[in-house]
Amino acid sequence: MFKIKIDLMGRDSVFIANSQRYITGLENIGAYKGVTGDSPPSIDLLKQTFDQYKQCFERGATGDRIQITMRNRSRKELKEMFQKAQNYLQAVASEEDLPALLQAGFALRSEGVRGKRGTGTGTVPPAESQGS
């Protein structure tokens, strides 16, 4: 089994670049092509919200506080949409979708079973003395 991770942290310019990559990638993933509606968000809804965020980013570059507030709200909304898309892909993606997910920029992590790391005490028991 694998876990899908997306990177939505960092500066606004990094967020814009990653968002564009994820939207383009989602268009090419077979498991996501038939999605319509809000949950998970459709490609068209993601594009629309992304365009709104990008416009607010450009308008907020002048220091207008209203536009900066709108940009922050749009970013939060877009981030929530990507998290819904991530959860959907986590539920429906198969091993066949792995190359497309990697191509889209999604980070994949294997979910393995963890084993014990040792006996717990970290000491070696004393050797038994042999009788004389």
C-alpha positions in Angstrom: 0.0 0.0 0.0 1.2 3.6 -0.6 0.4 7.0 0.8 0.0 10.0 -1.4 1.5 13.3 -0.2 1.2 16.8 -1.7 3.3 19.8 -1.0 1.2 22.9 -0.4 3.6 24.8 1.9 6.0 27.6 1.3 5.8 31.0 -0.4 3.0 31.9 -2.7 5.2 31.5 -5.8 6.0 27.9 -4.8 2.3 27.3 -4.0 1.3 28.6 -7.5 3.9 26.4 -9.2 2.9 23.3 -7.3 -0.8 23.9 -7.8 -0.3 24.2 -11.6 1.6 21.0 -11.6 -1.0 19.1 -9.6 -3.9 20.4 -11.7 -2.2 19.4 -14.9 -1.3 16.0 -13.4 -4.9 15.4 -12.2 -6.1 15.9 -15.8 -3.9 12.9 -16.8 -4.8 10.5 -14.0 -7.3 7.9 -15.1 -8.8 7.6 -11.6 -9.6 11.3 -11.5 -10.9 11.9 -15.0 -14.6 11.2 -14.3 -14.9 13.4 -11.2 -17.6 16.0 -11.1 -19.0 18.2 -8.3 -17.5 19.4 -5.1 -16.3 16.5 -3.1 -13.8 15.7 -4.5 -13.5 18.9 -6.6 -13.7 18.6 -10.3 -10.8 19.7 -12.5 -12.9 22.7 -13.7 -13.6 23.8 -10.1 -9.9 23.5 -9.2 -8.9 25.6 -12.3 -11.5 28.2 -11.4 -10.3 28.5 -7.8 -6.7 28.5 -8.9 -7.3 31.3 -11.4 -9.1 33.3 -8.6 -6.1 32.7 -6.3 -3.6 33.7 -8.9 -5.5 37.0 -9.7 -5.6 37.8 -5.9 -1.9 37.1 -5.7 -1.1 39.5 -8.5 -3.4 42.2 -7.1 -2.0 41.8 -3.6 1.5 42.4 -4.8 0.9 46.1 -4.5 0.3 45.8 -0.7 -3.5 46.2 -0.8 -4.7 44.7 2.4 -8.1 43.7 1.0 -6.5 41.8 -1.9 -4.1 40.1 0.5 -6.9 38.9 2.7 -8.8 37.6 -0.4 -5.6 35.9 -1.5 -5.2 34.2 1.8 -8.8 33.0 1.8 -8.4 31.7 -1.8 -5.2 29.9 -0.9 -6.9 28.2 2.1 -9.9 27.2 -0.1 -7.6 25.8 -2.8 -5.5 23.9 -0.2 -8.7 22.3 1.2 -9.7 21.3 -2.3 -6.4 19.7 -3.0 -6.6 17.8 0.3 -10.0 16.5 -0.8 -8.5 15.4 -4.1 -5.6 13.8 -2.3 -8.0 11.8 0.0 -10.1 10.7 -3.0 -7.0 9.5 -4.9 -5.8 7.7 -1.8 -9.1 5.8 -1.7 -9.4 5.0 -5.4 -5.9 4.9 -6.9 -4.4 1.6 -7.8 -0.9 0.4 -8.5 -1.5 1.1 -12.2 -1.9 4.8 -11.4 1.5 5.1 -9.6 3.4 6.3 -12.7 0.8 8.9 -13.5 0.8 10.1 -9.8 4.6 10.4 -9.9 4.5 12.2 -13.2 2.0 14.7 -11.7 4.4 15.6 -8.9 2.7 13.7 -6.1 5.0 12.2 -3.5 4.4 8.6 -2.8 5.4 6.8 0.4 5.2 3.1 1.1 3.2 2.1 4.1 5.2 -0.8 5.6 4.8 -2.6 8.8 7.2 -1.5 11.5 9.0 -4.1 13.4 10.6 -4.0 16.8 13.9 -2.1 17.0 15.4 -4.2 19.8 14.8 -5.9 23.1 14.1 -2.6 24.9 16.7 -2.7 27.7 19.8 -2.1 25.6 22.0 -4.1 28.0 23.6 -7.4 27.6 22.7 -10.0 30.3 25.6 -11.2 32.4 27.1 -14.5 31.4 26.3 -17.4 33.8 29.2 -18.6 35.8 30.1 -22.2 35.3 30.5 -24.2 38.5 33.9 -25.5 39.5 
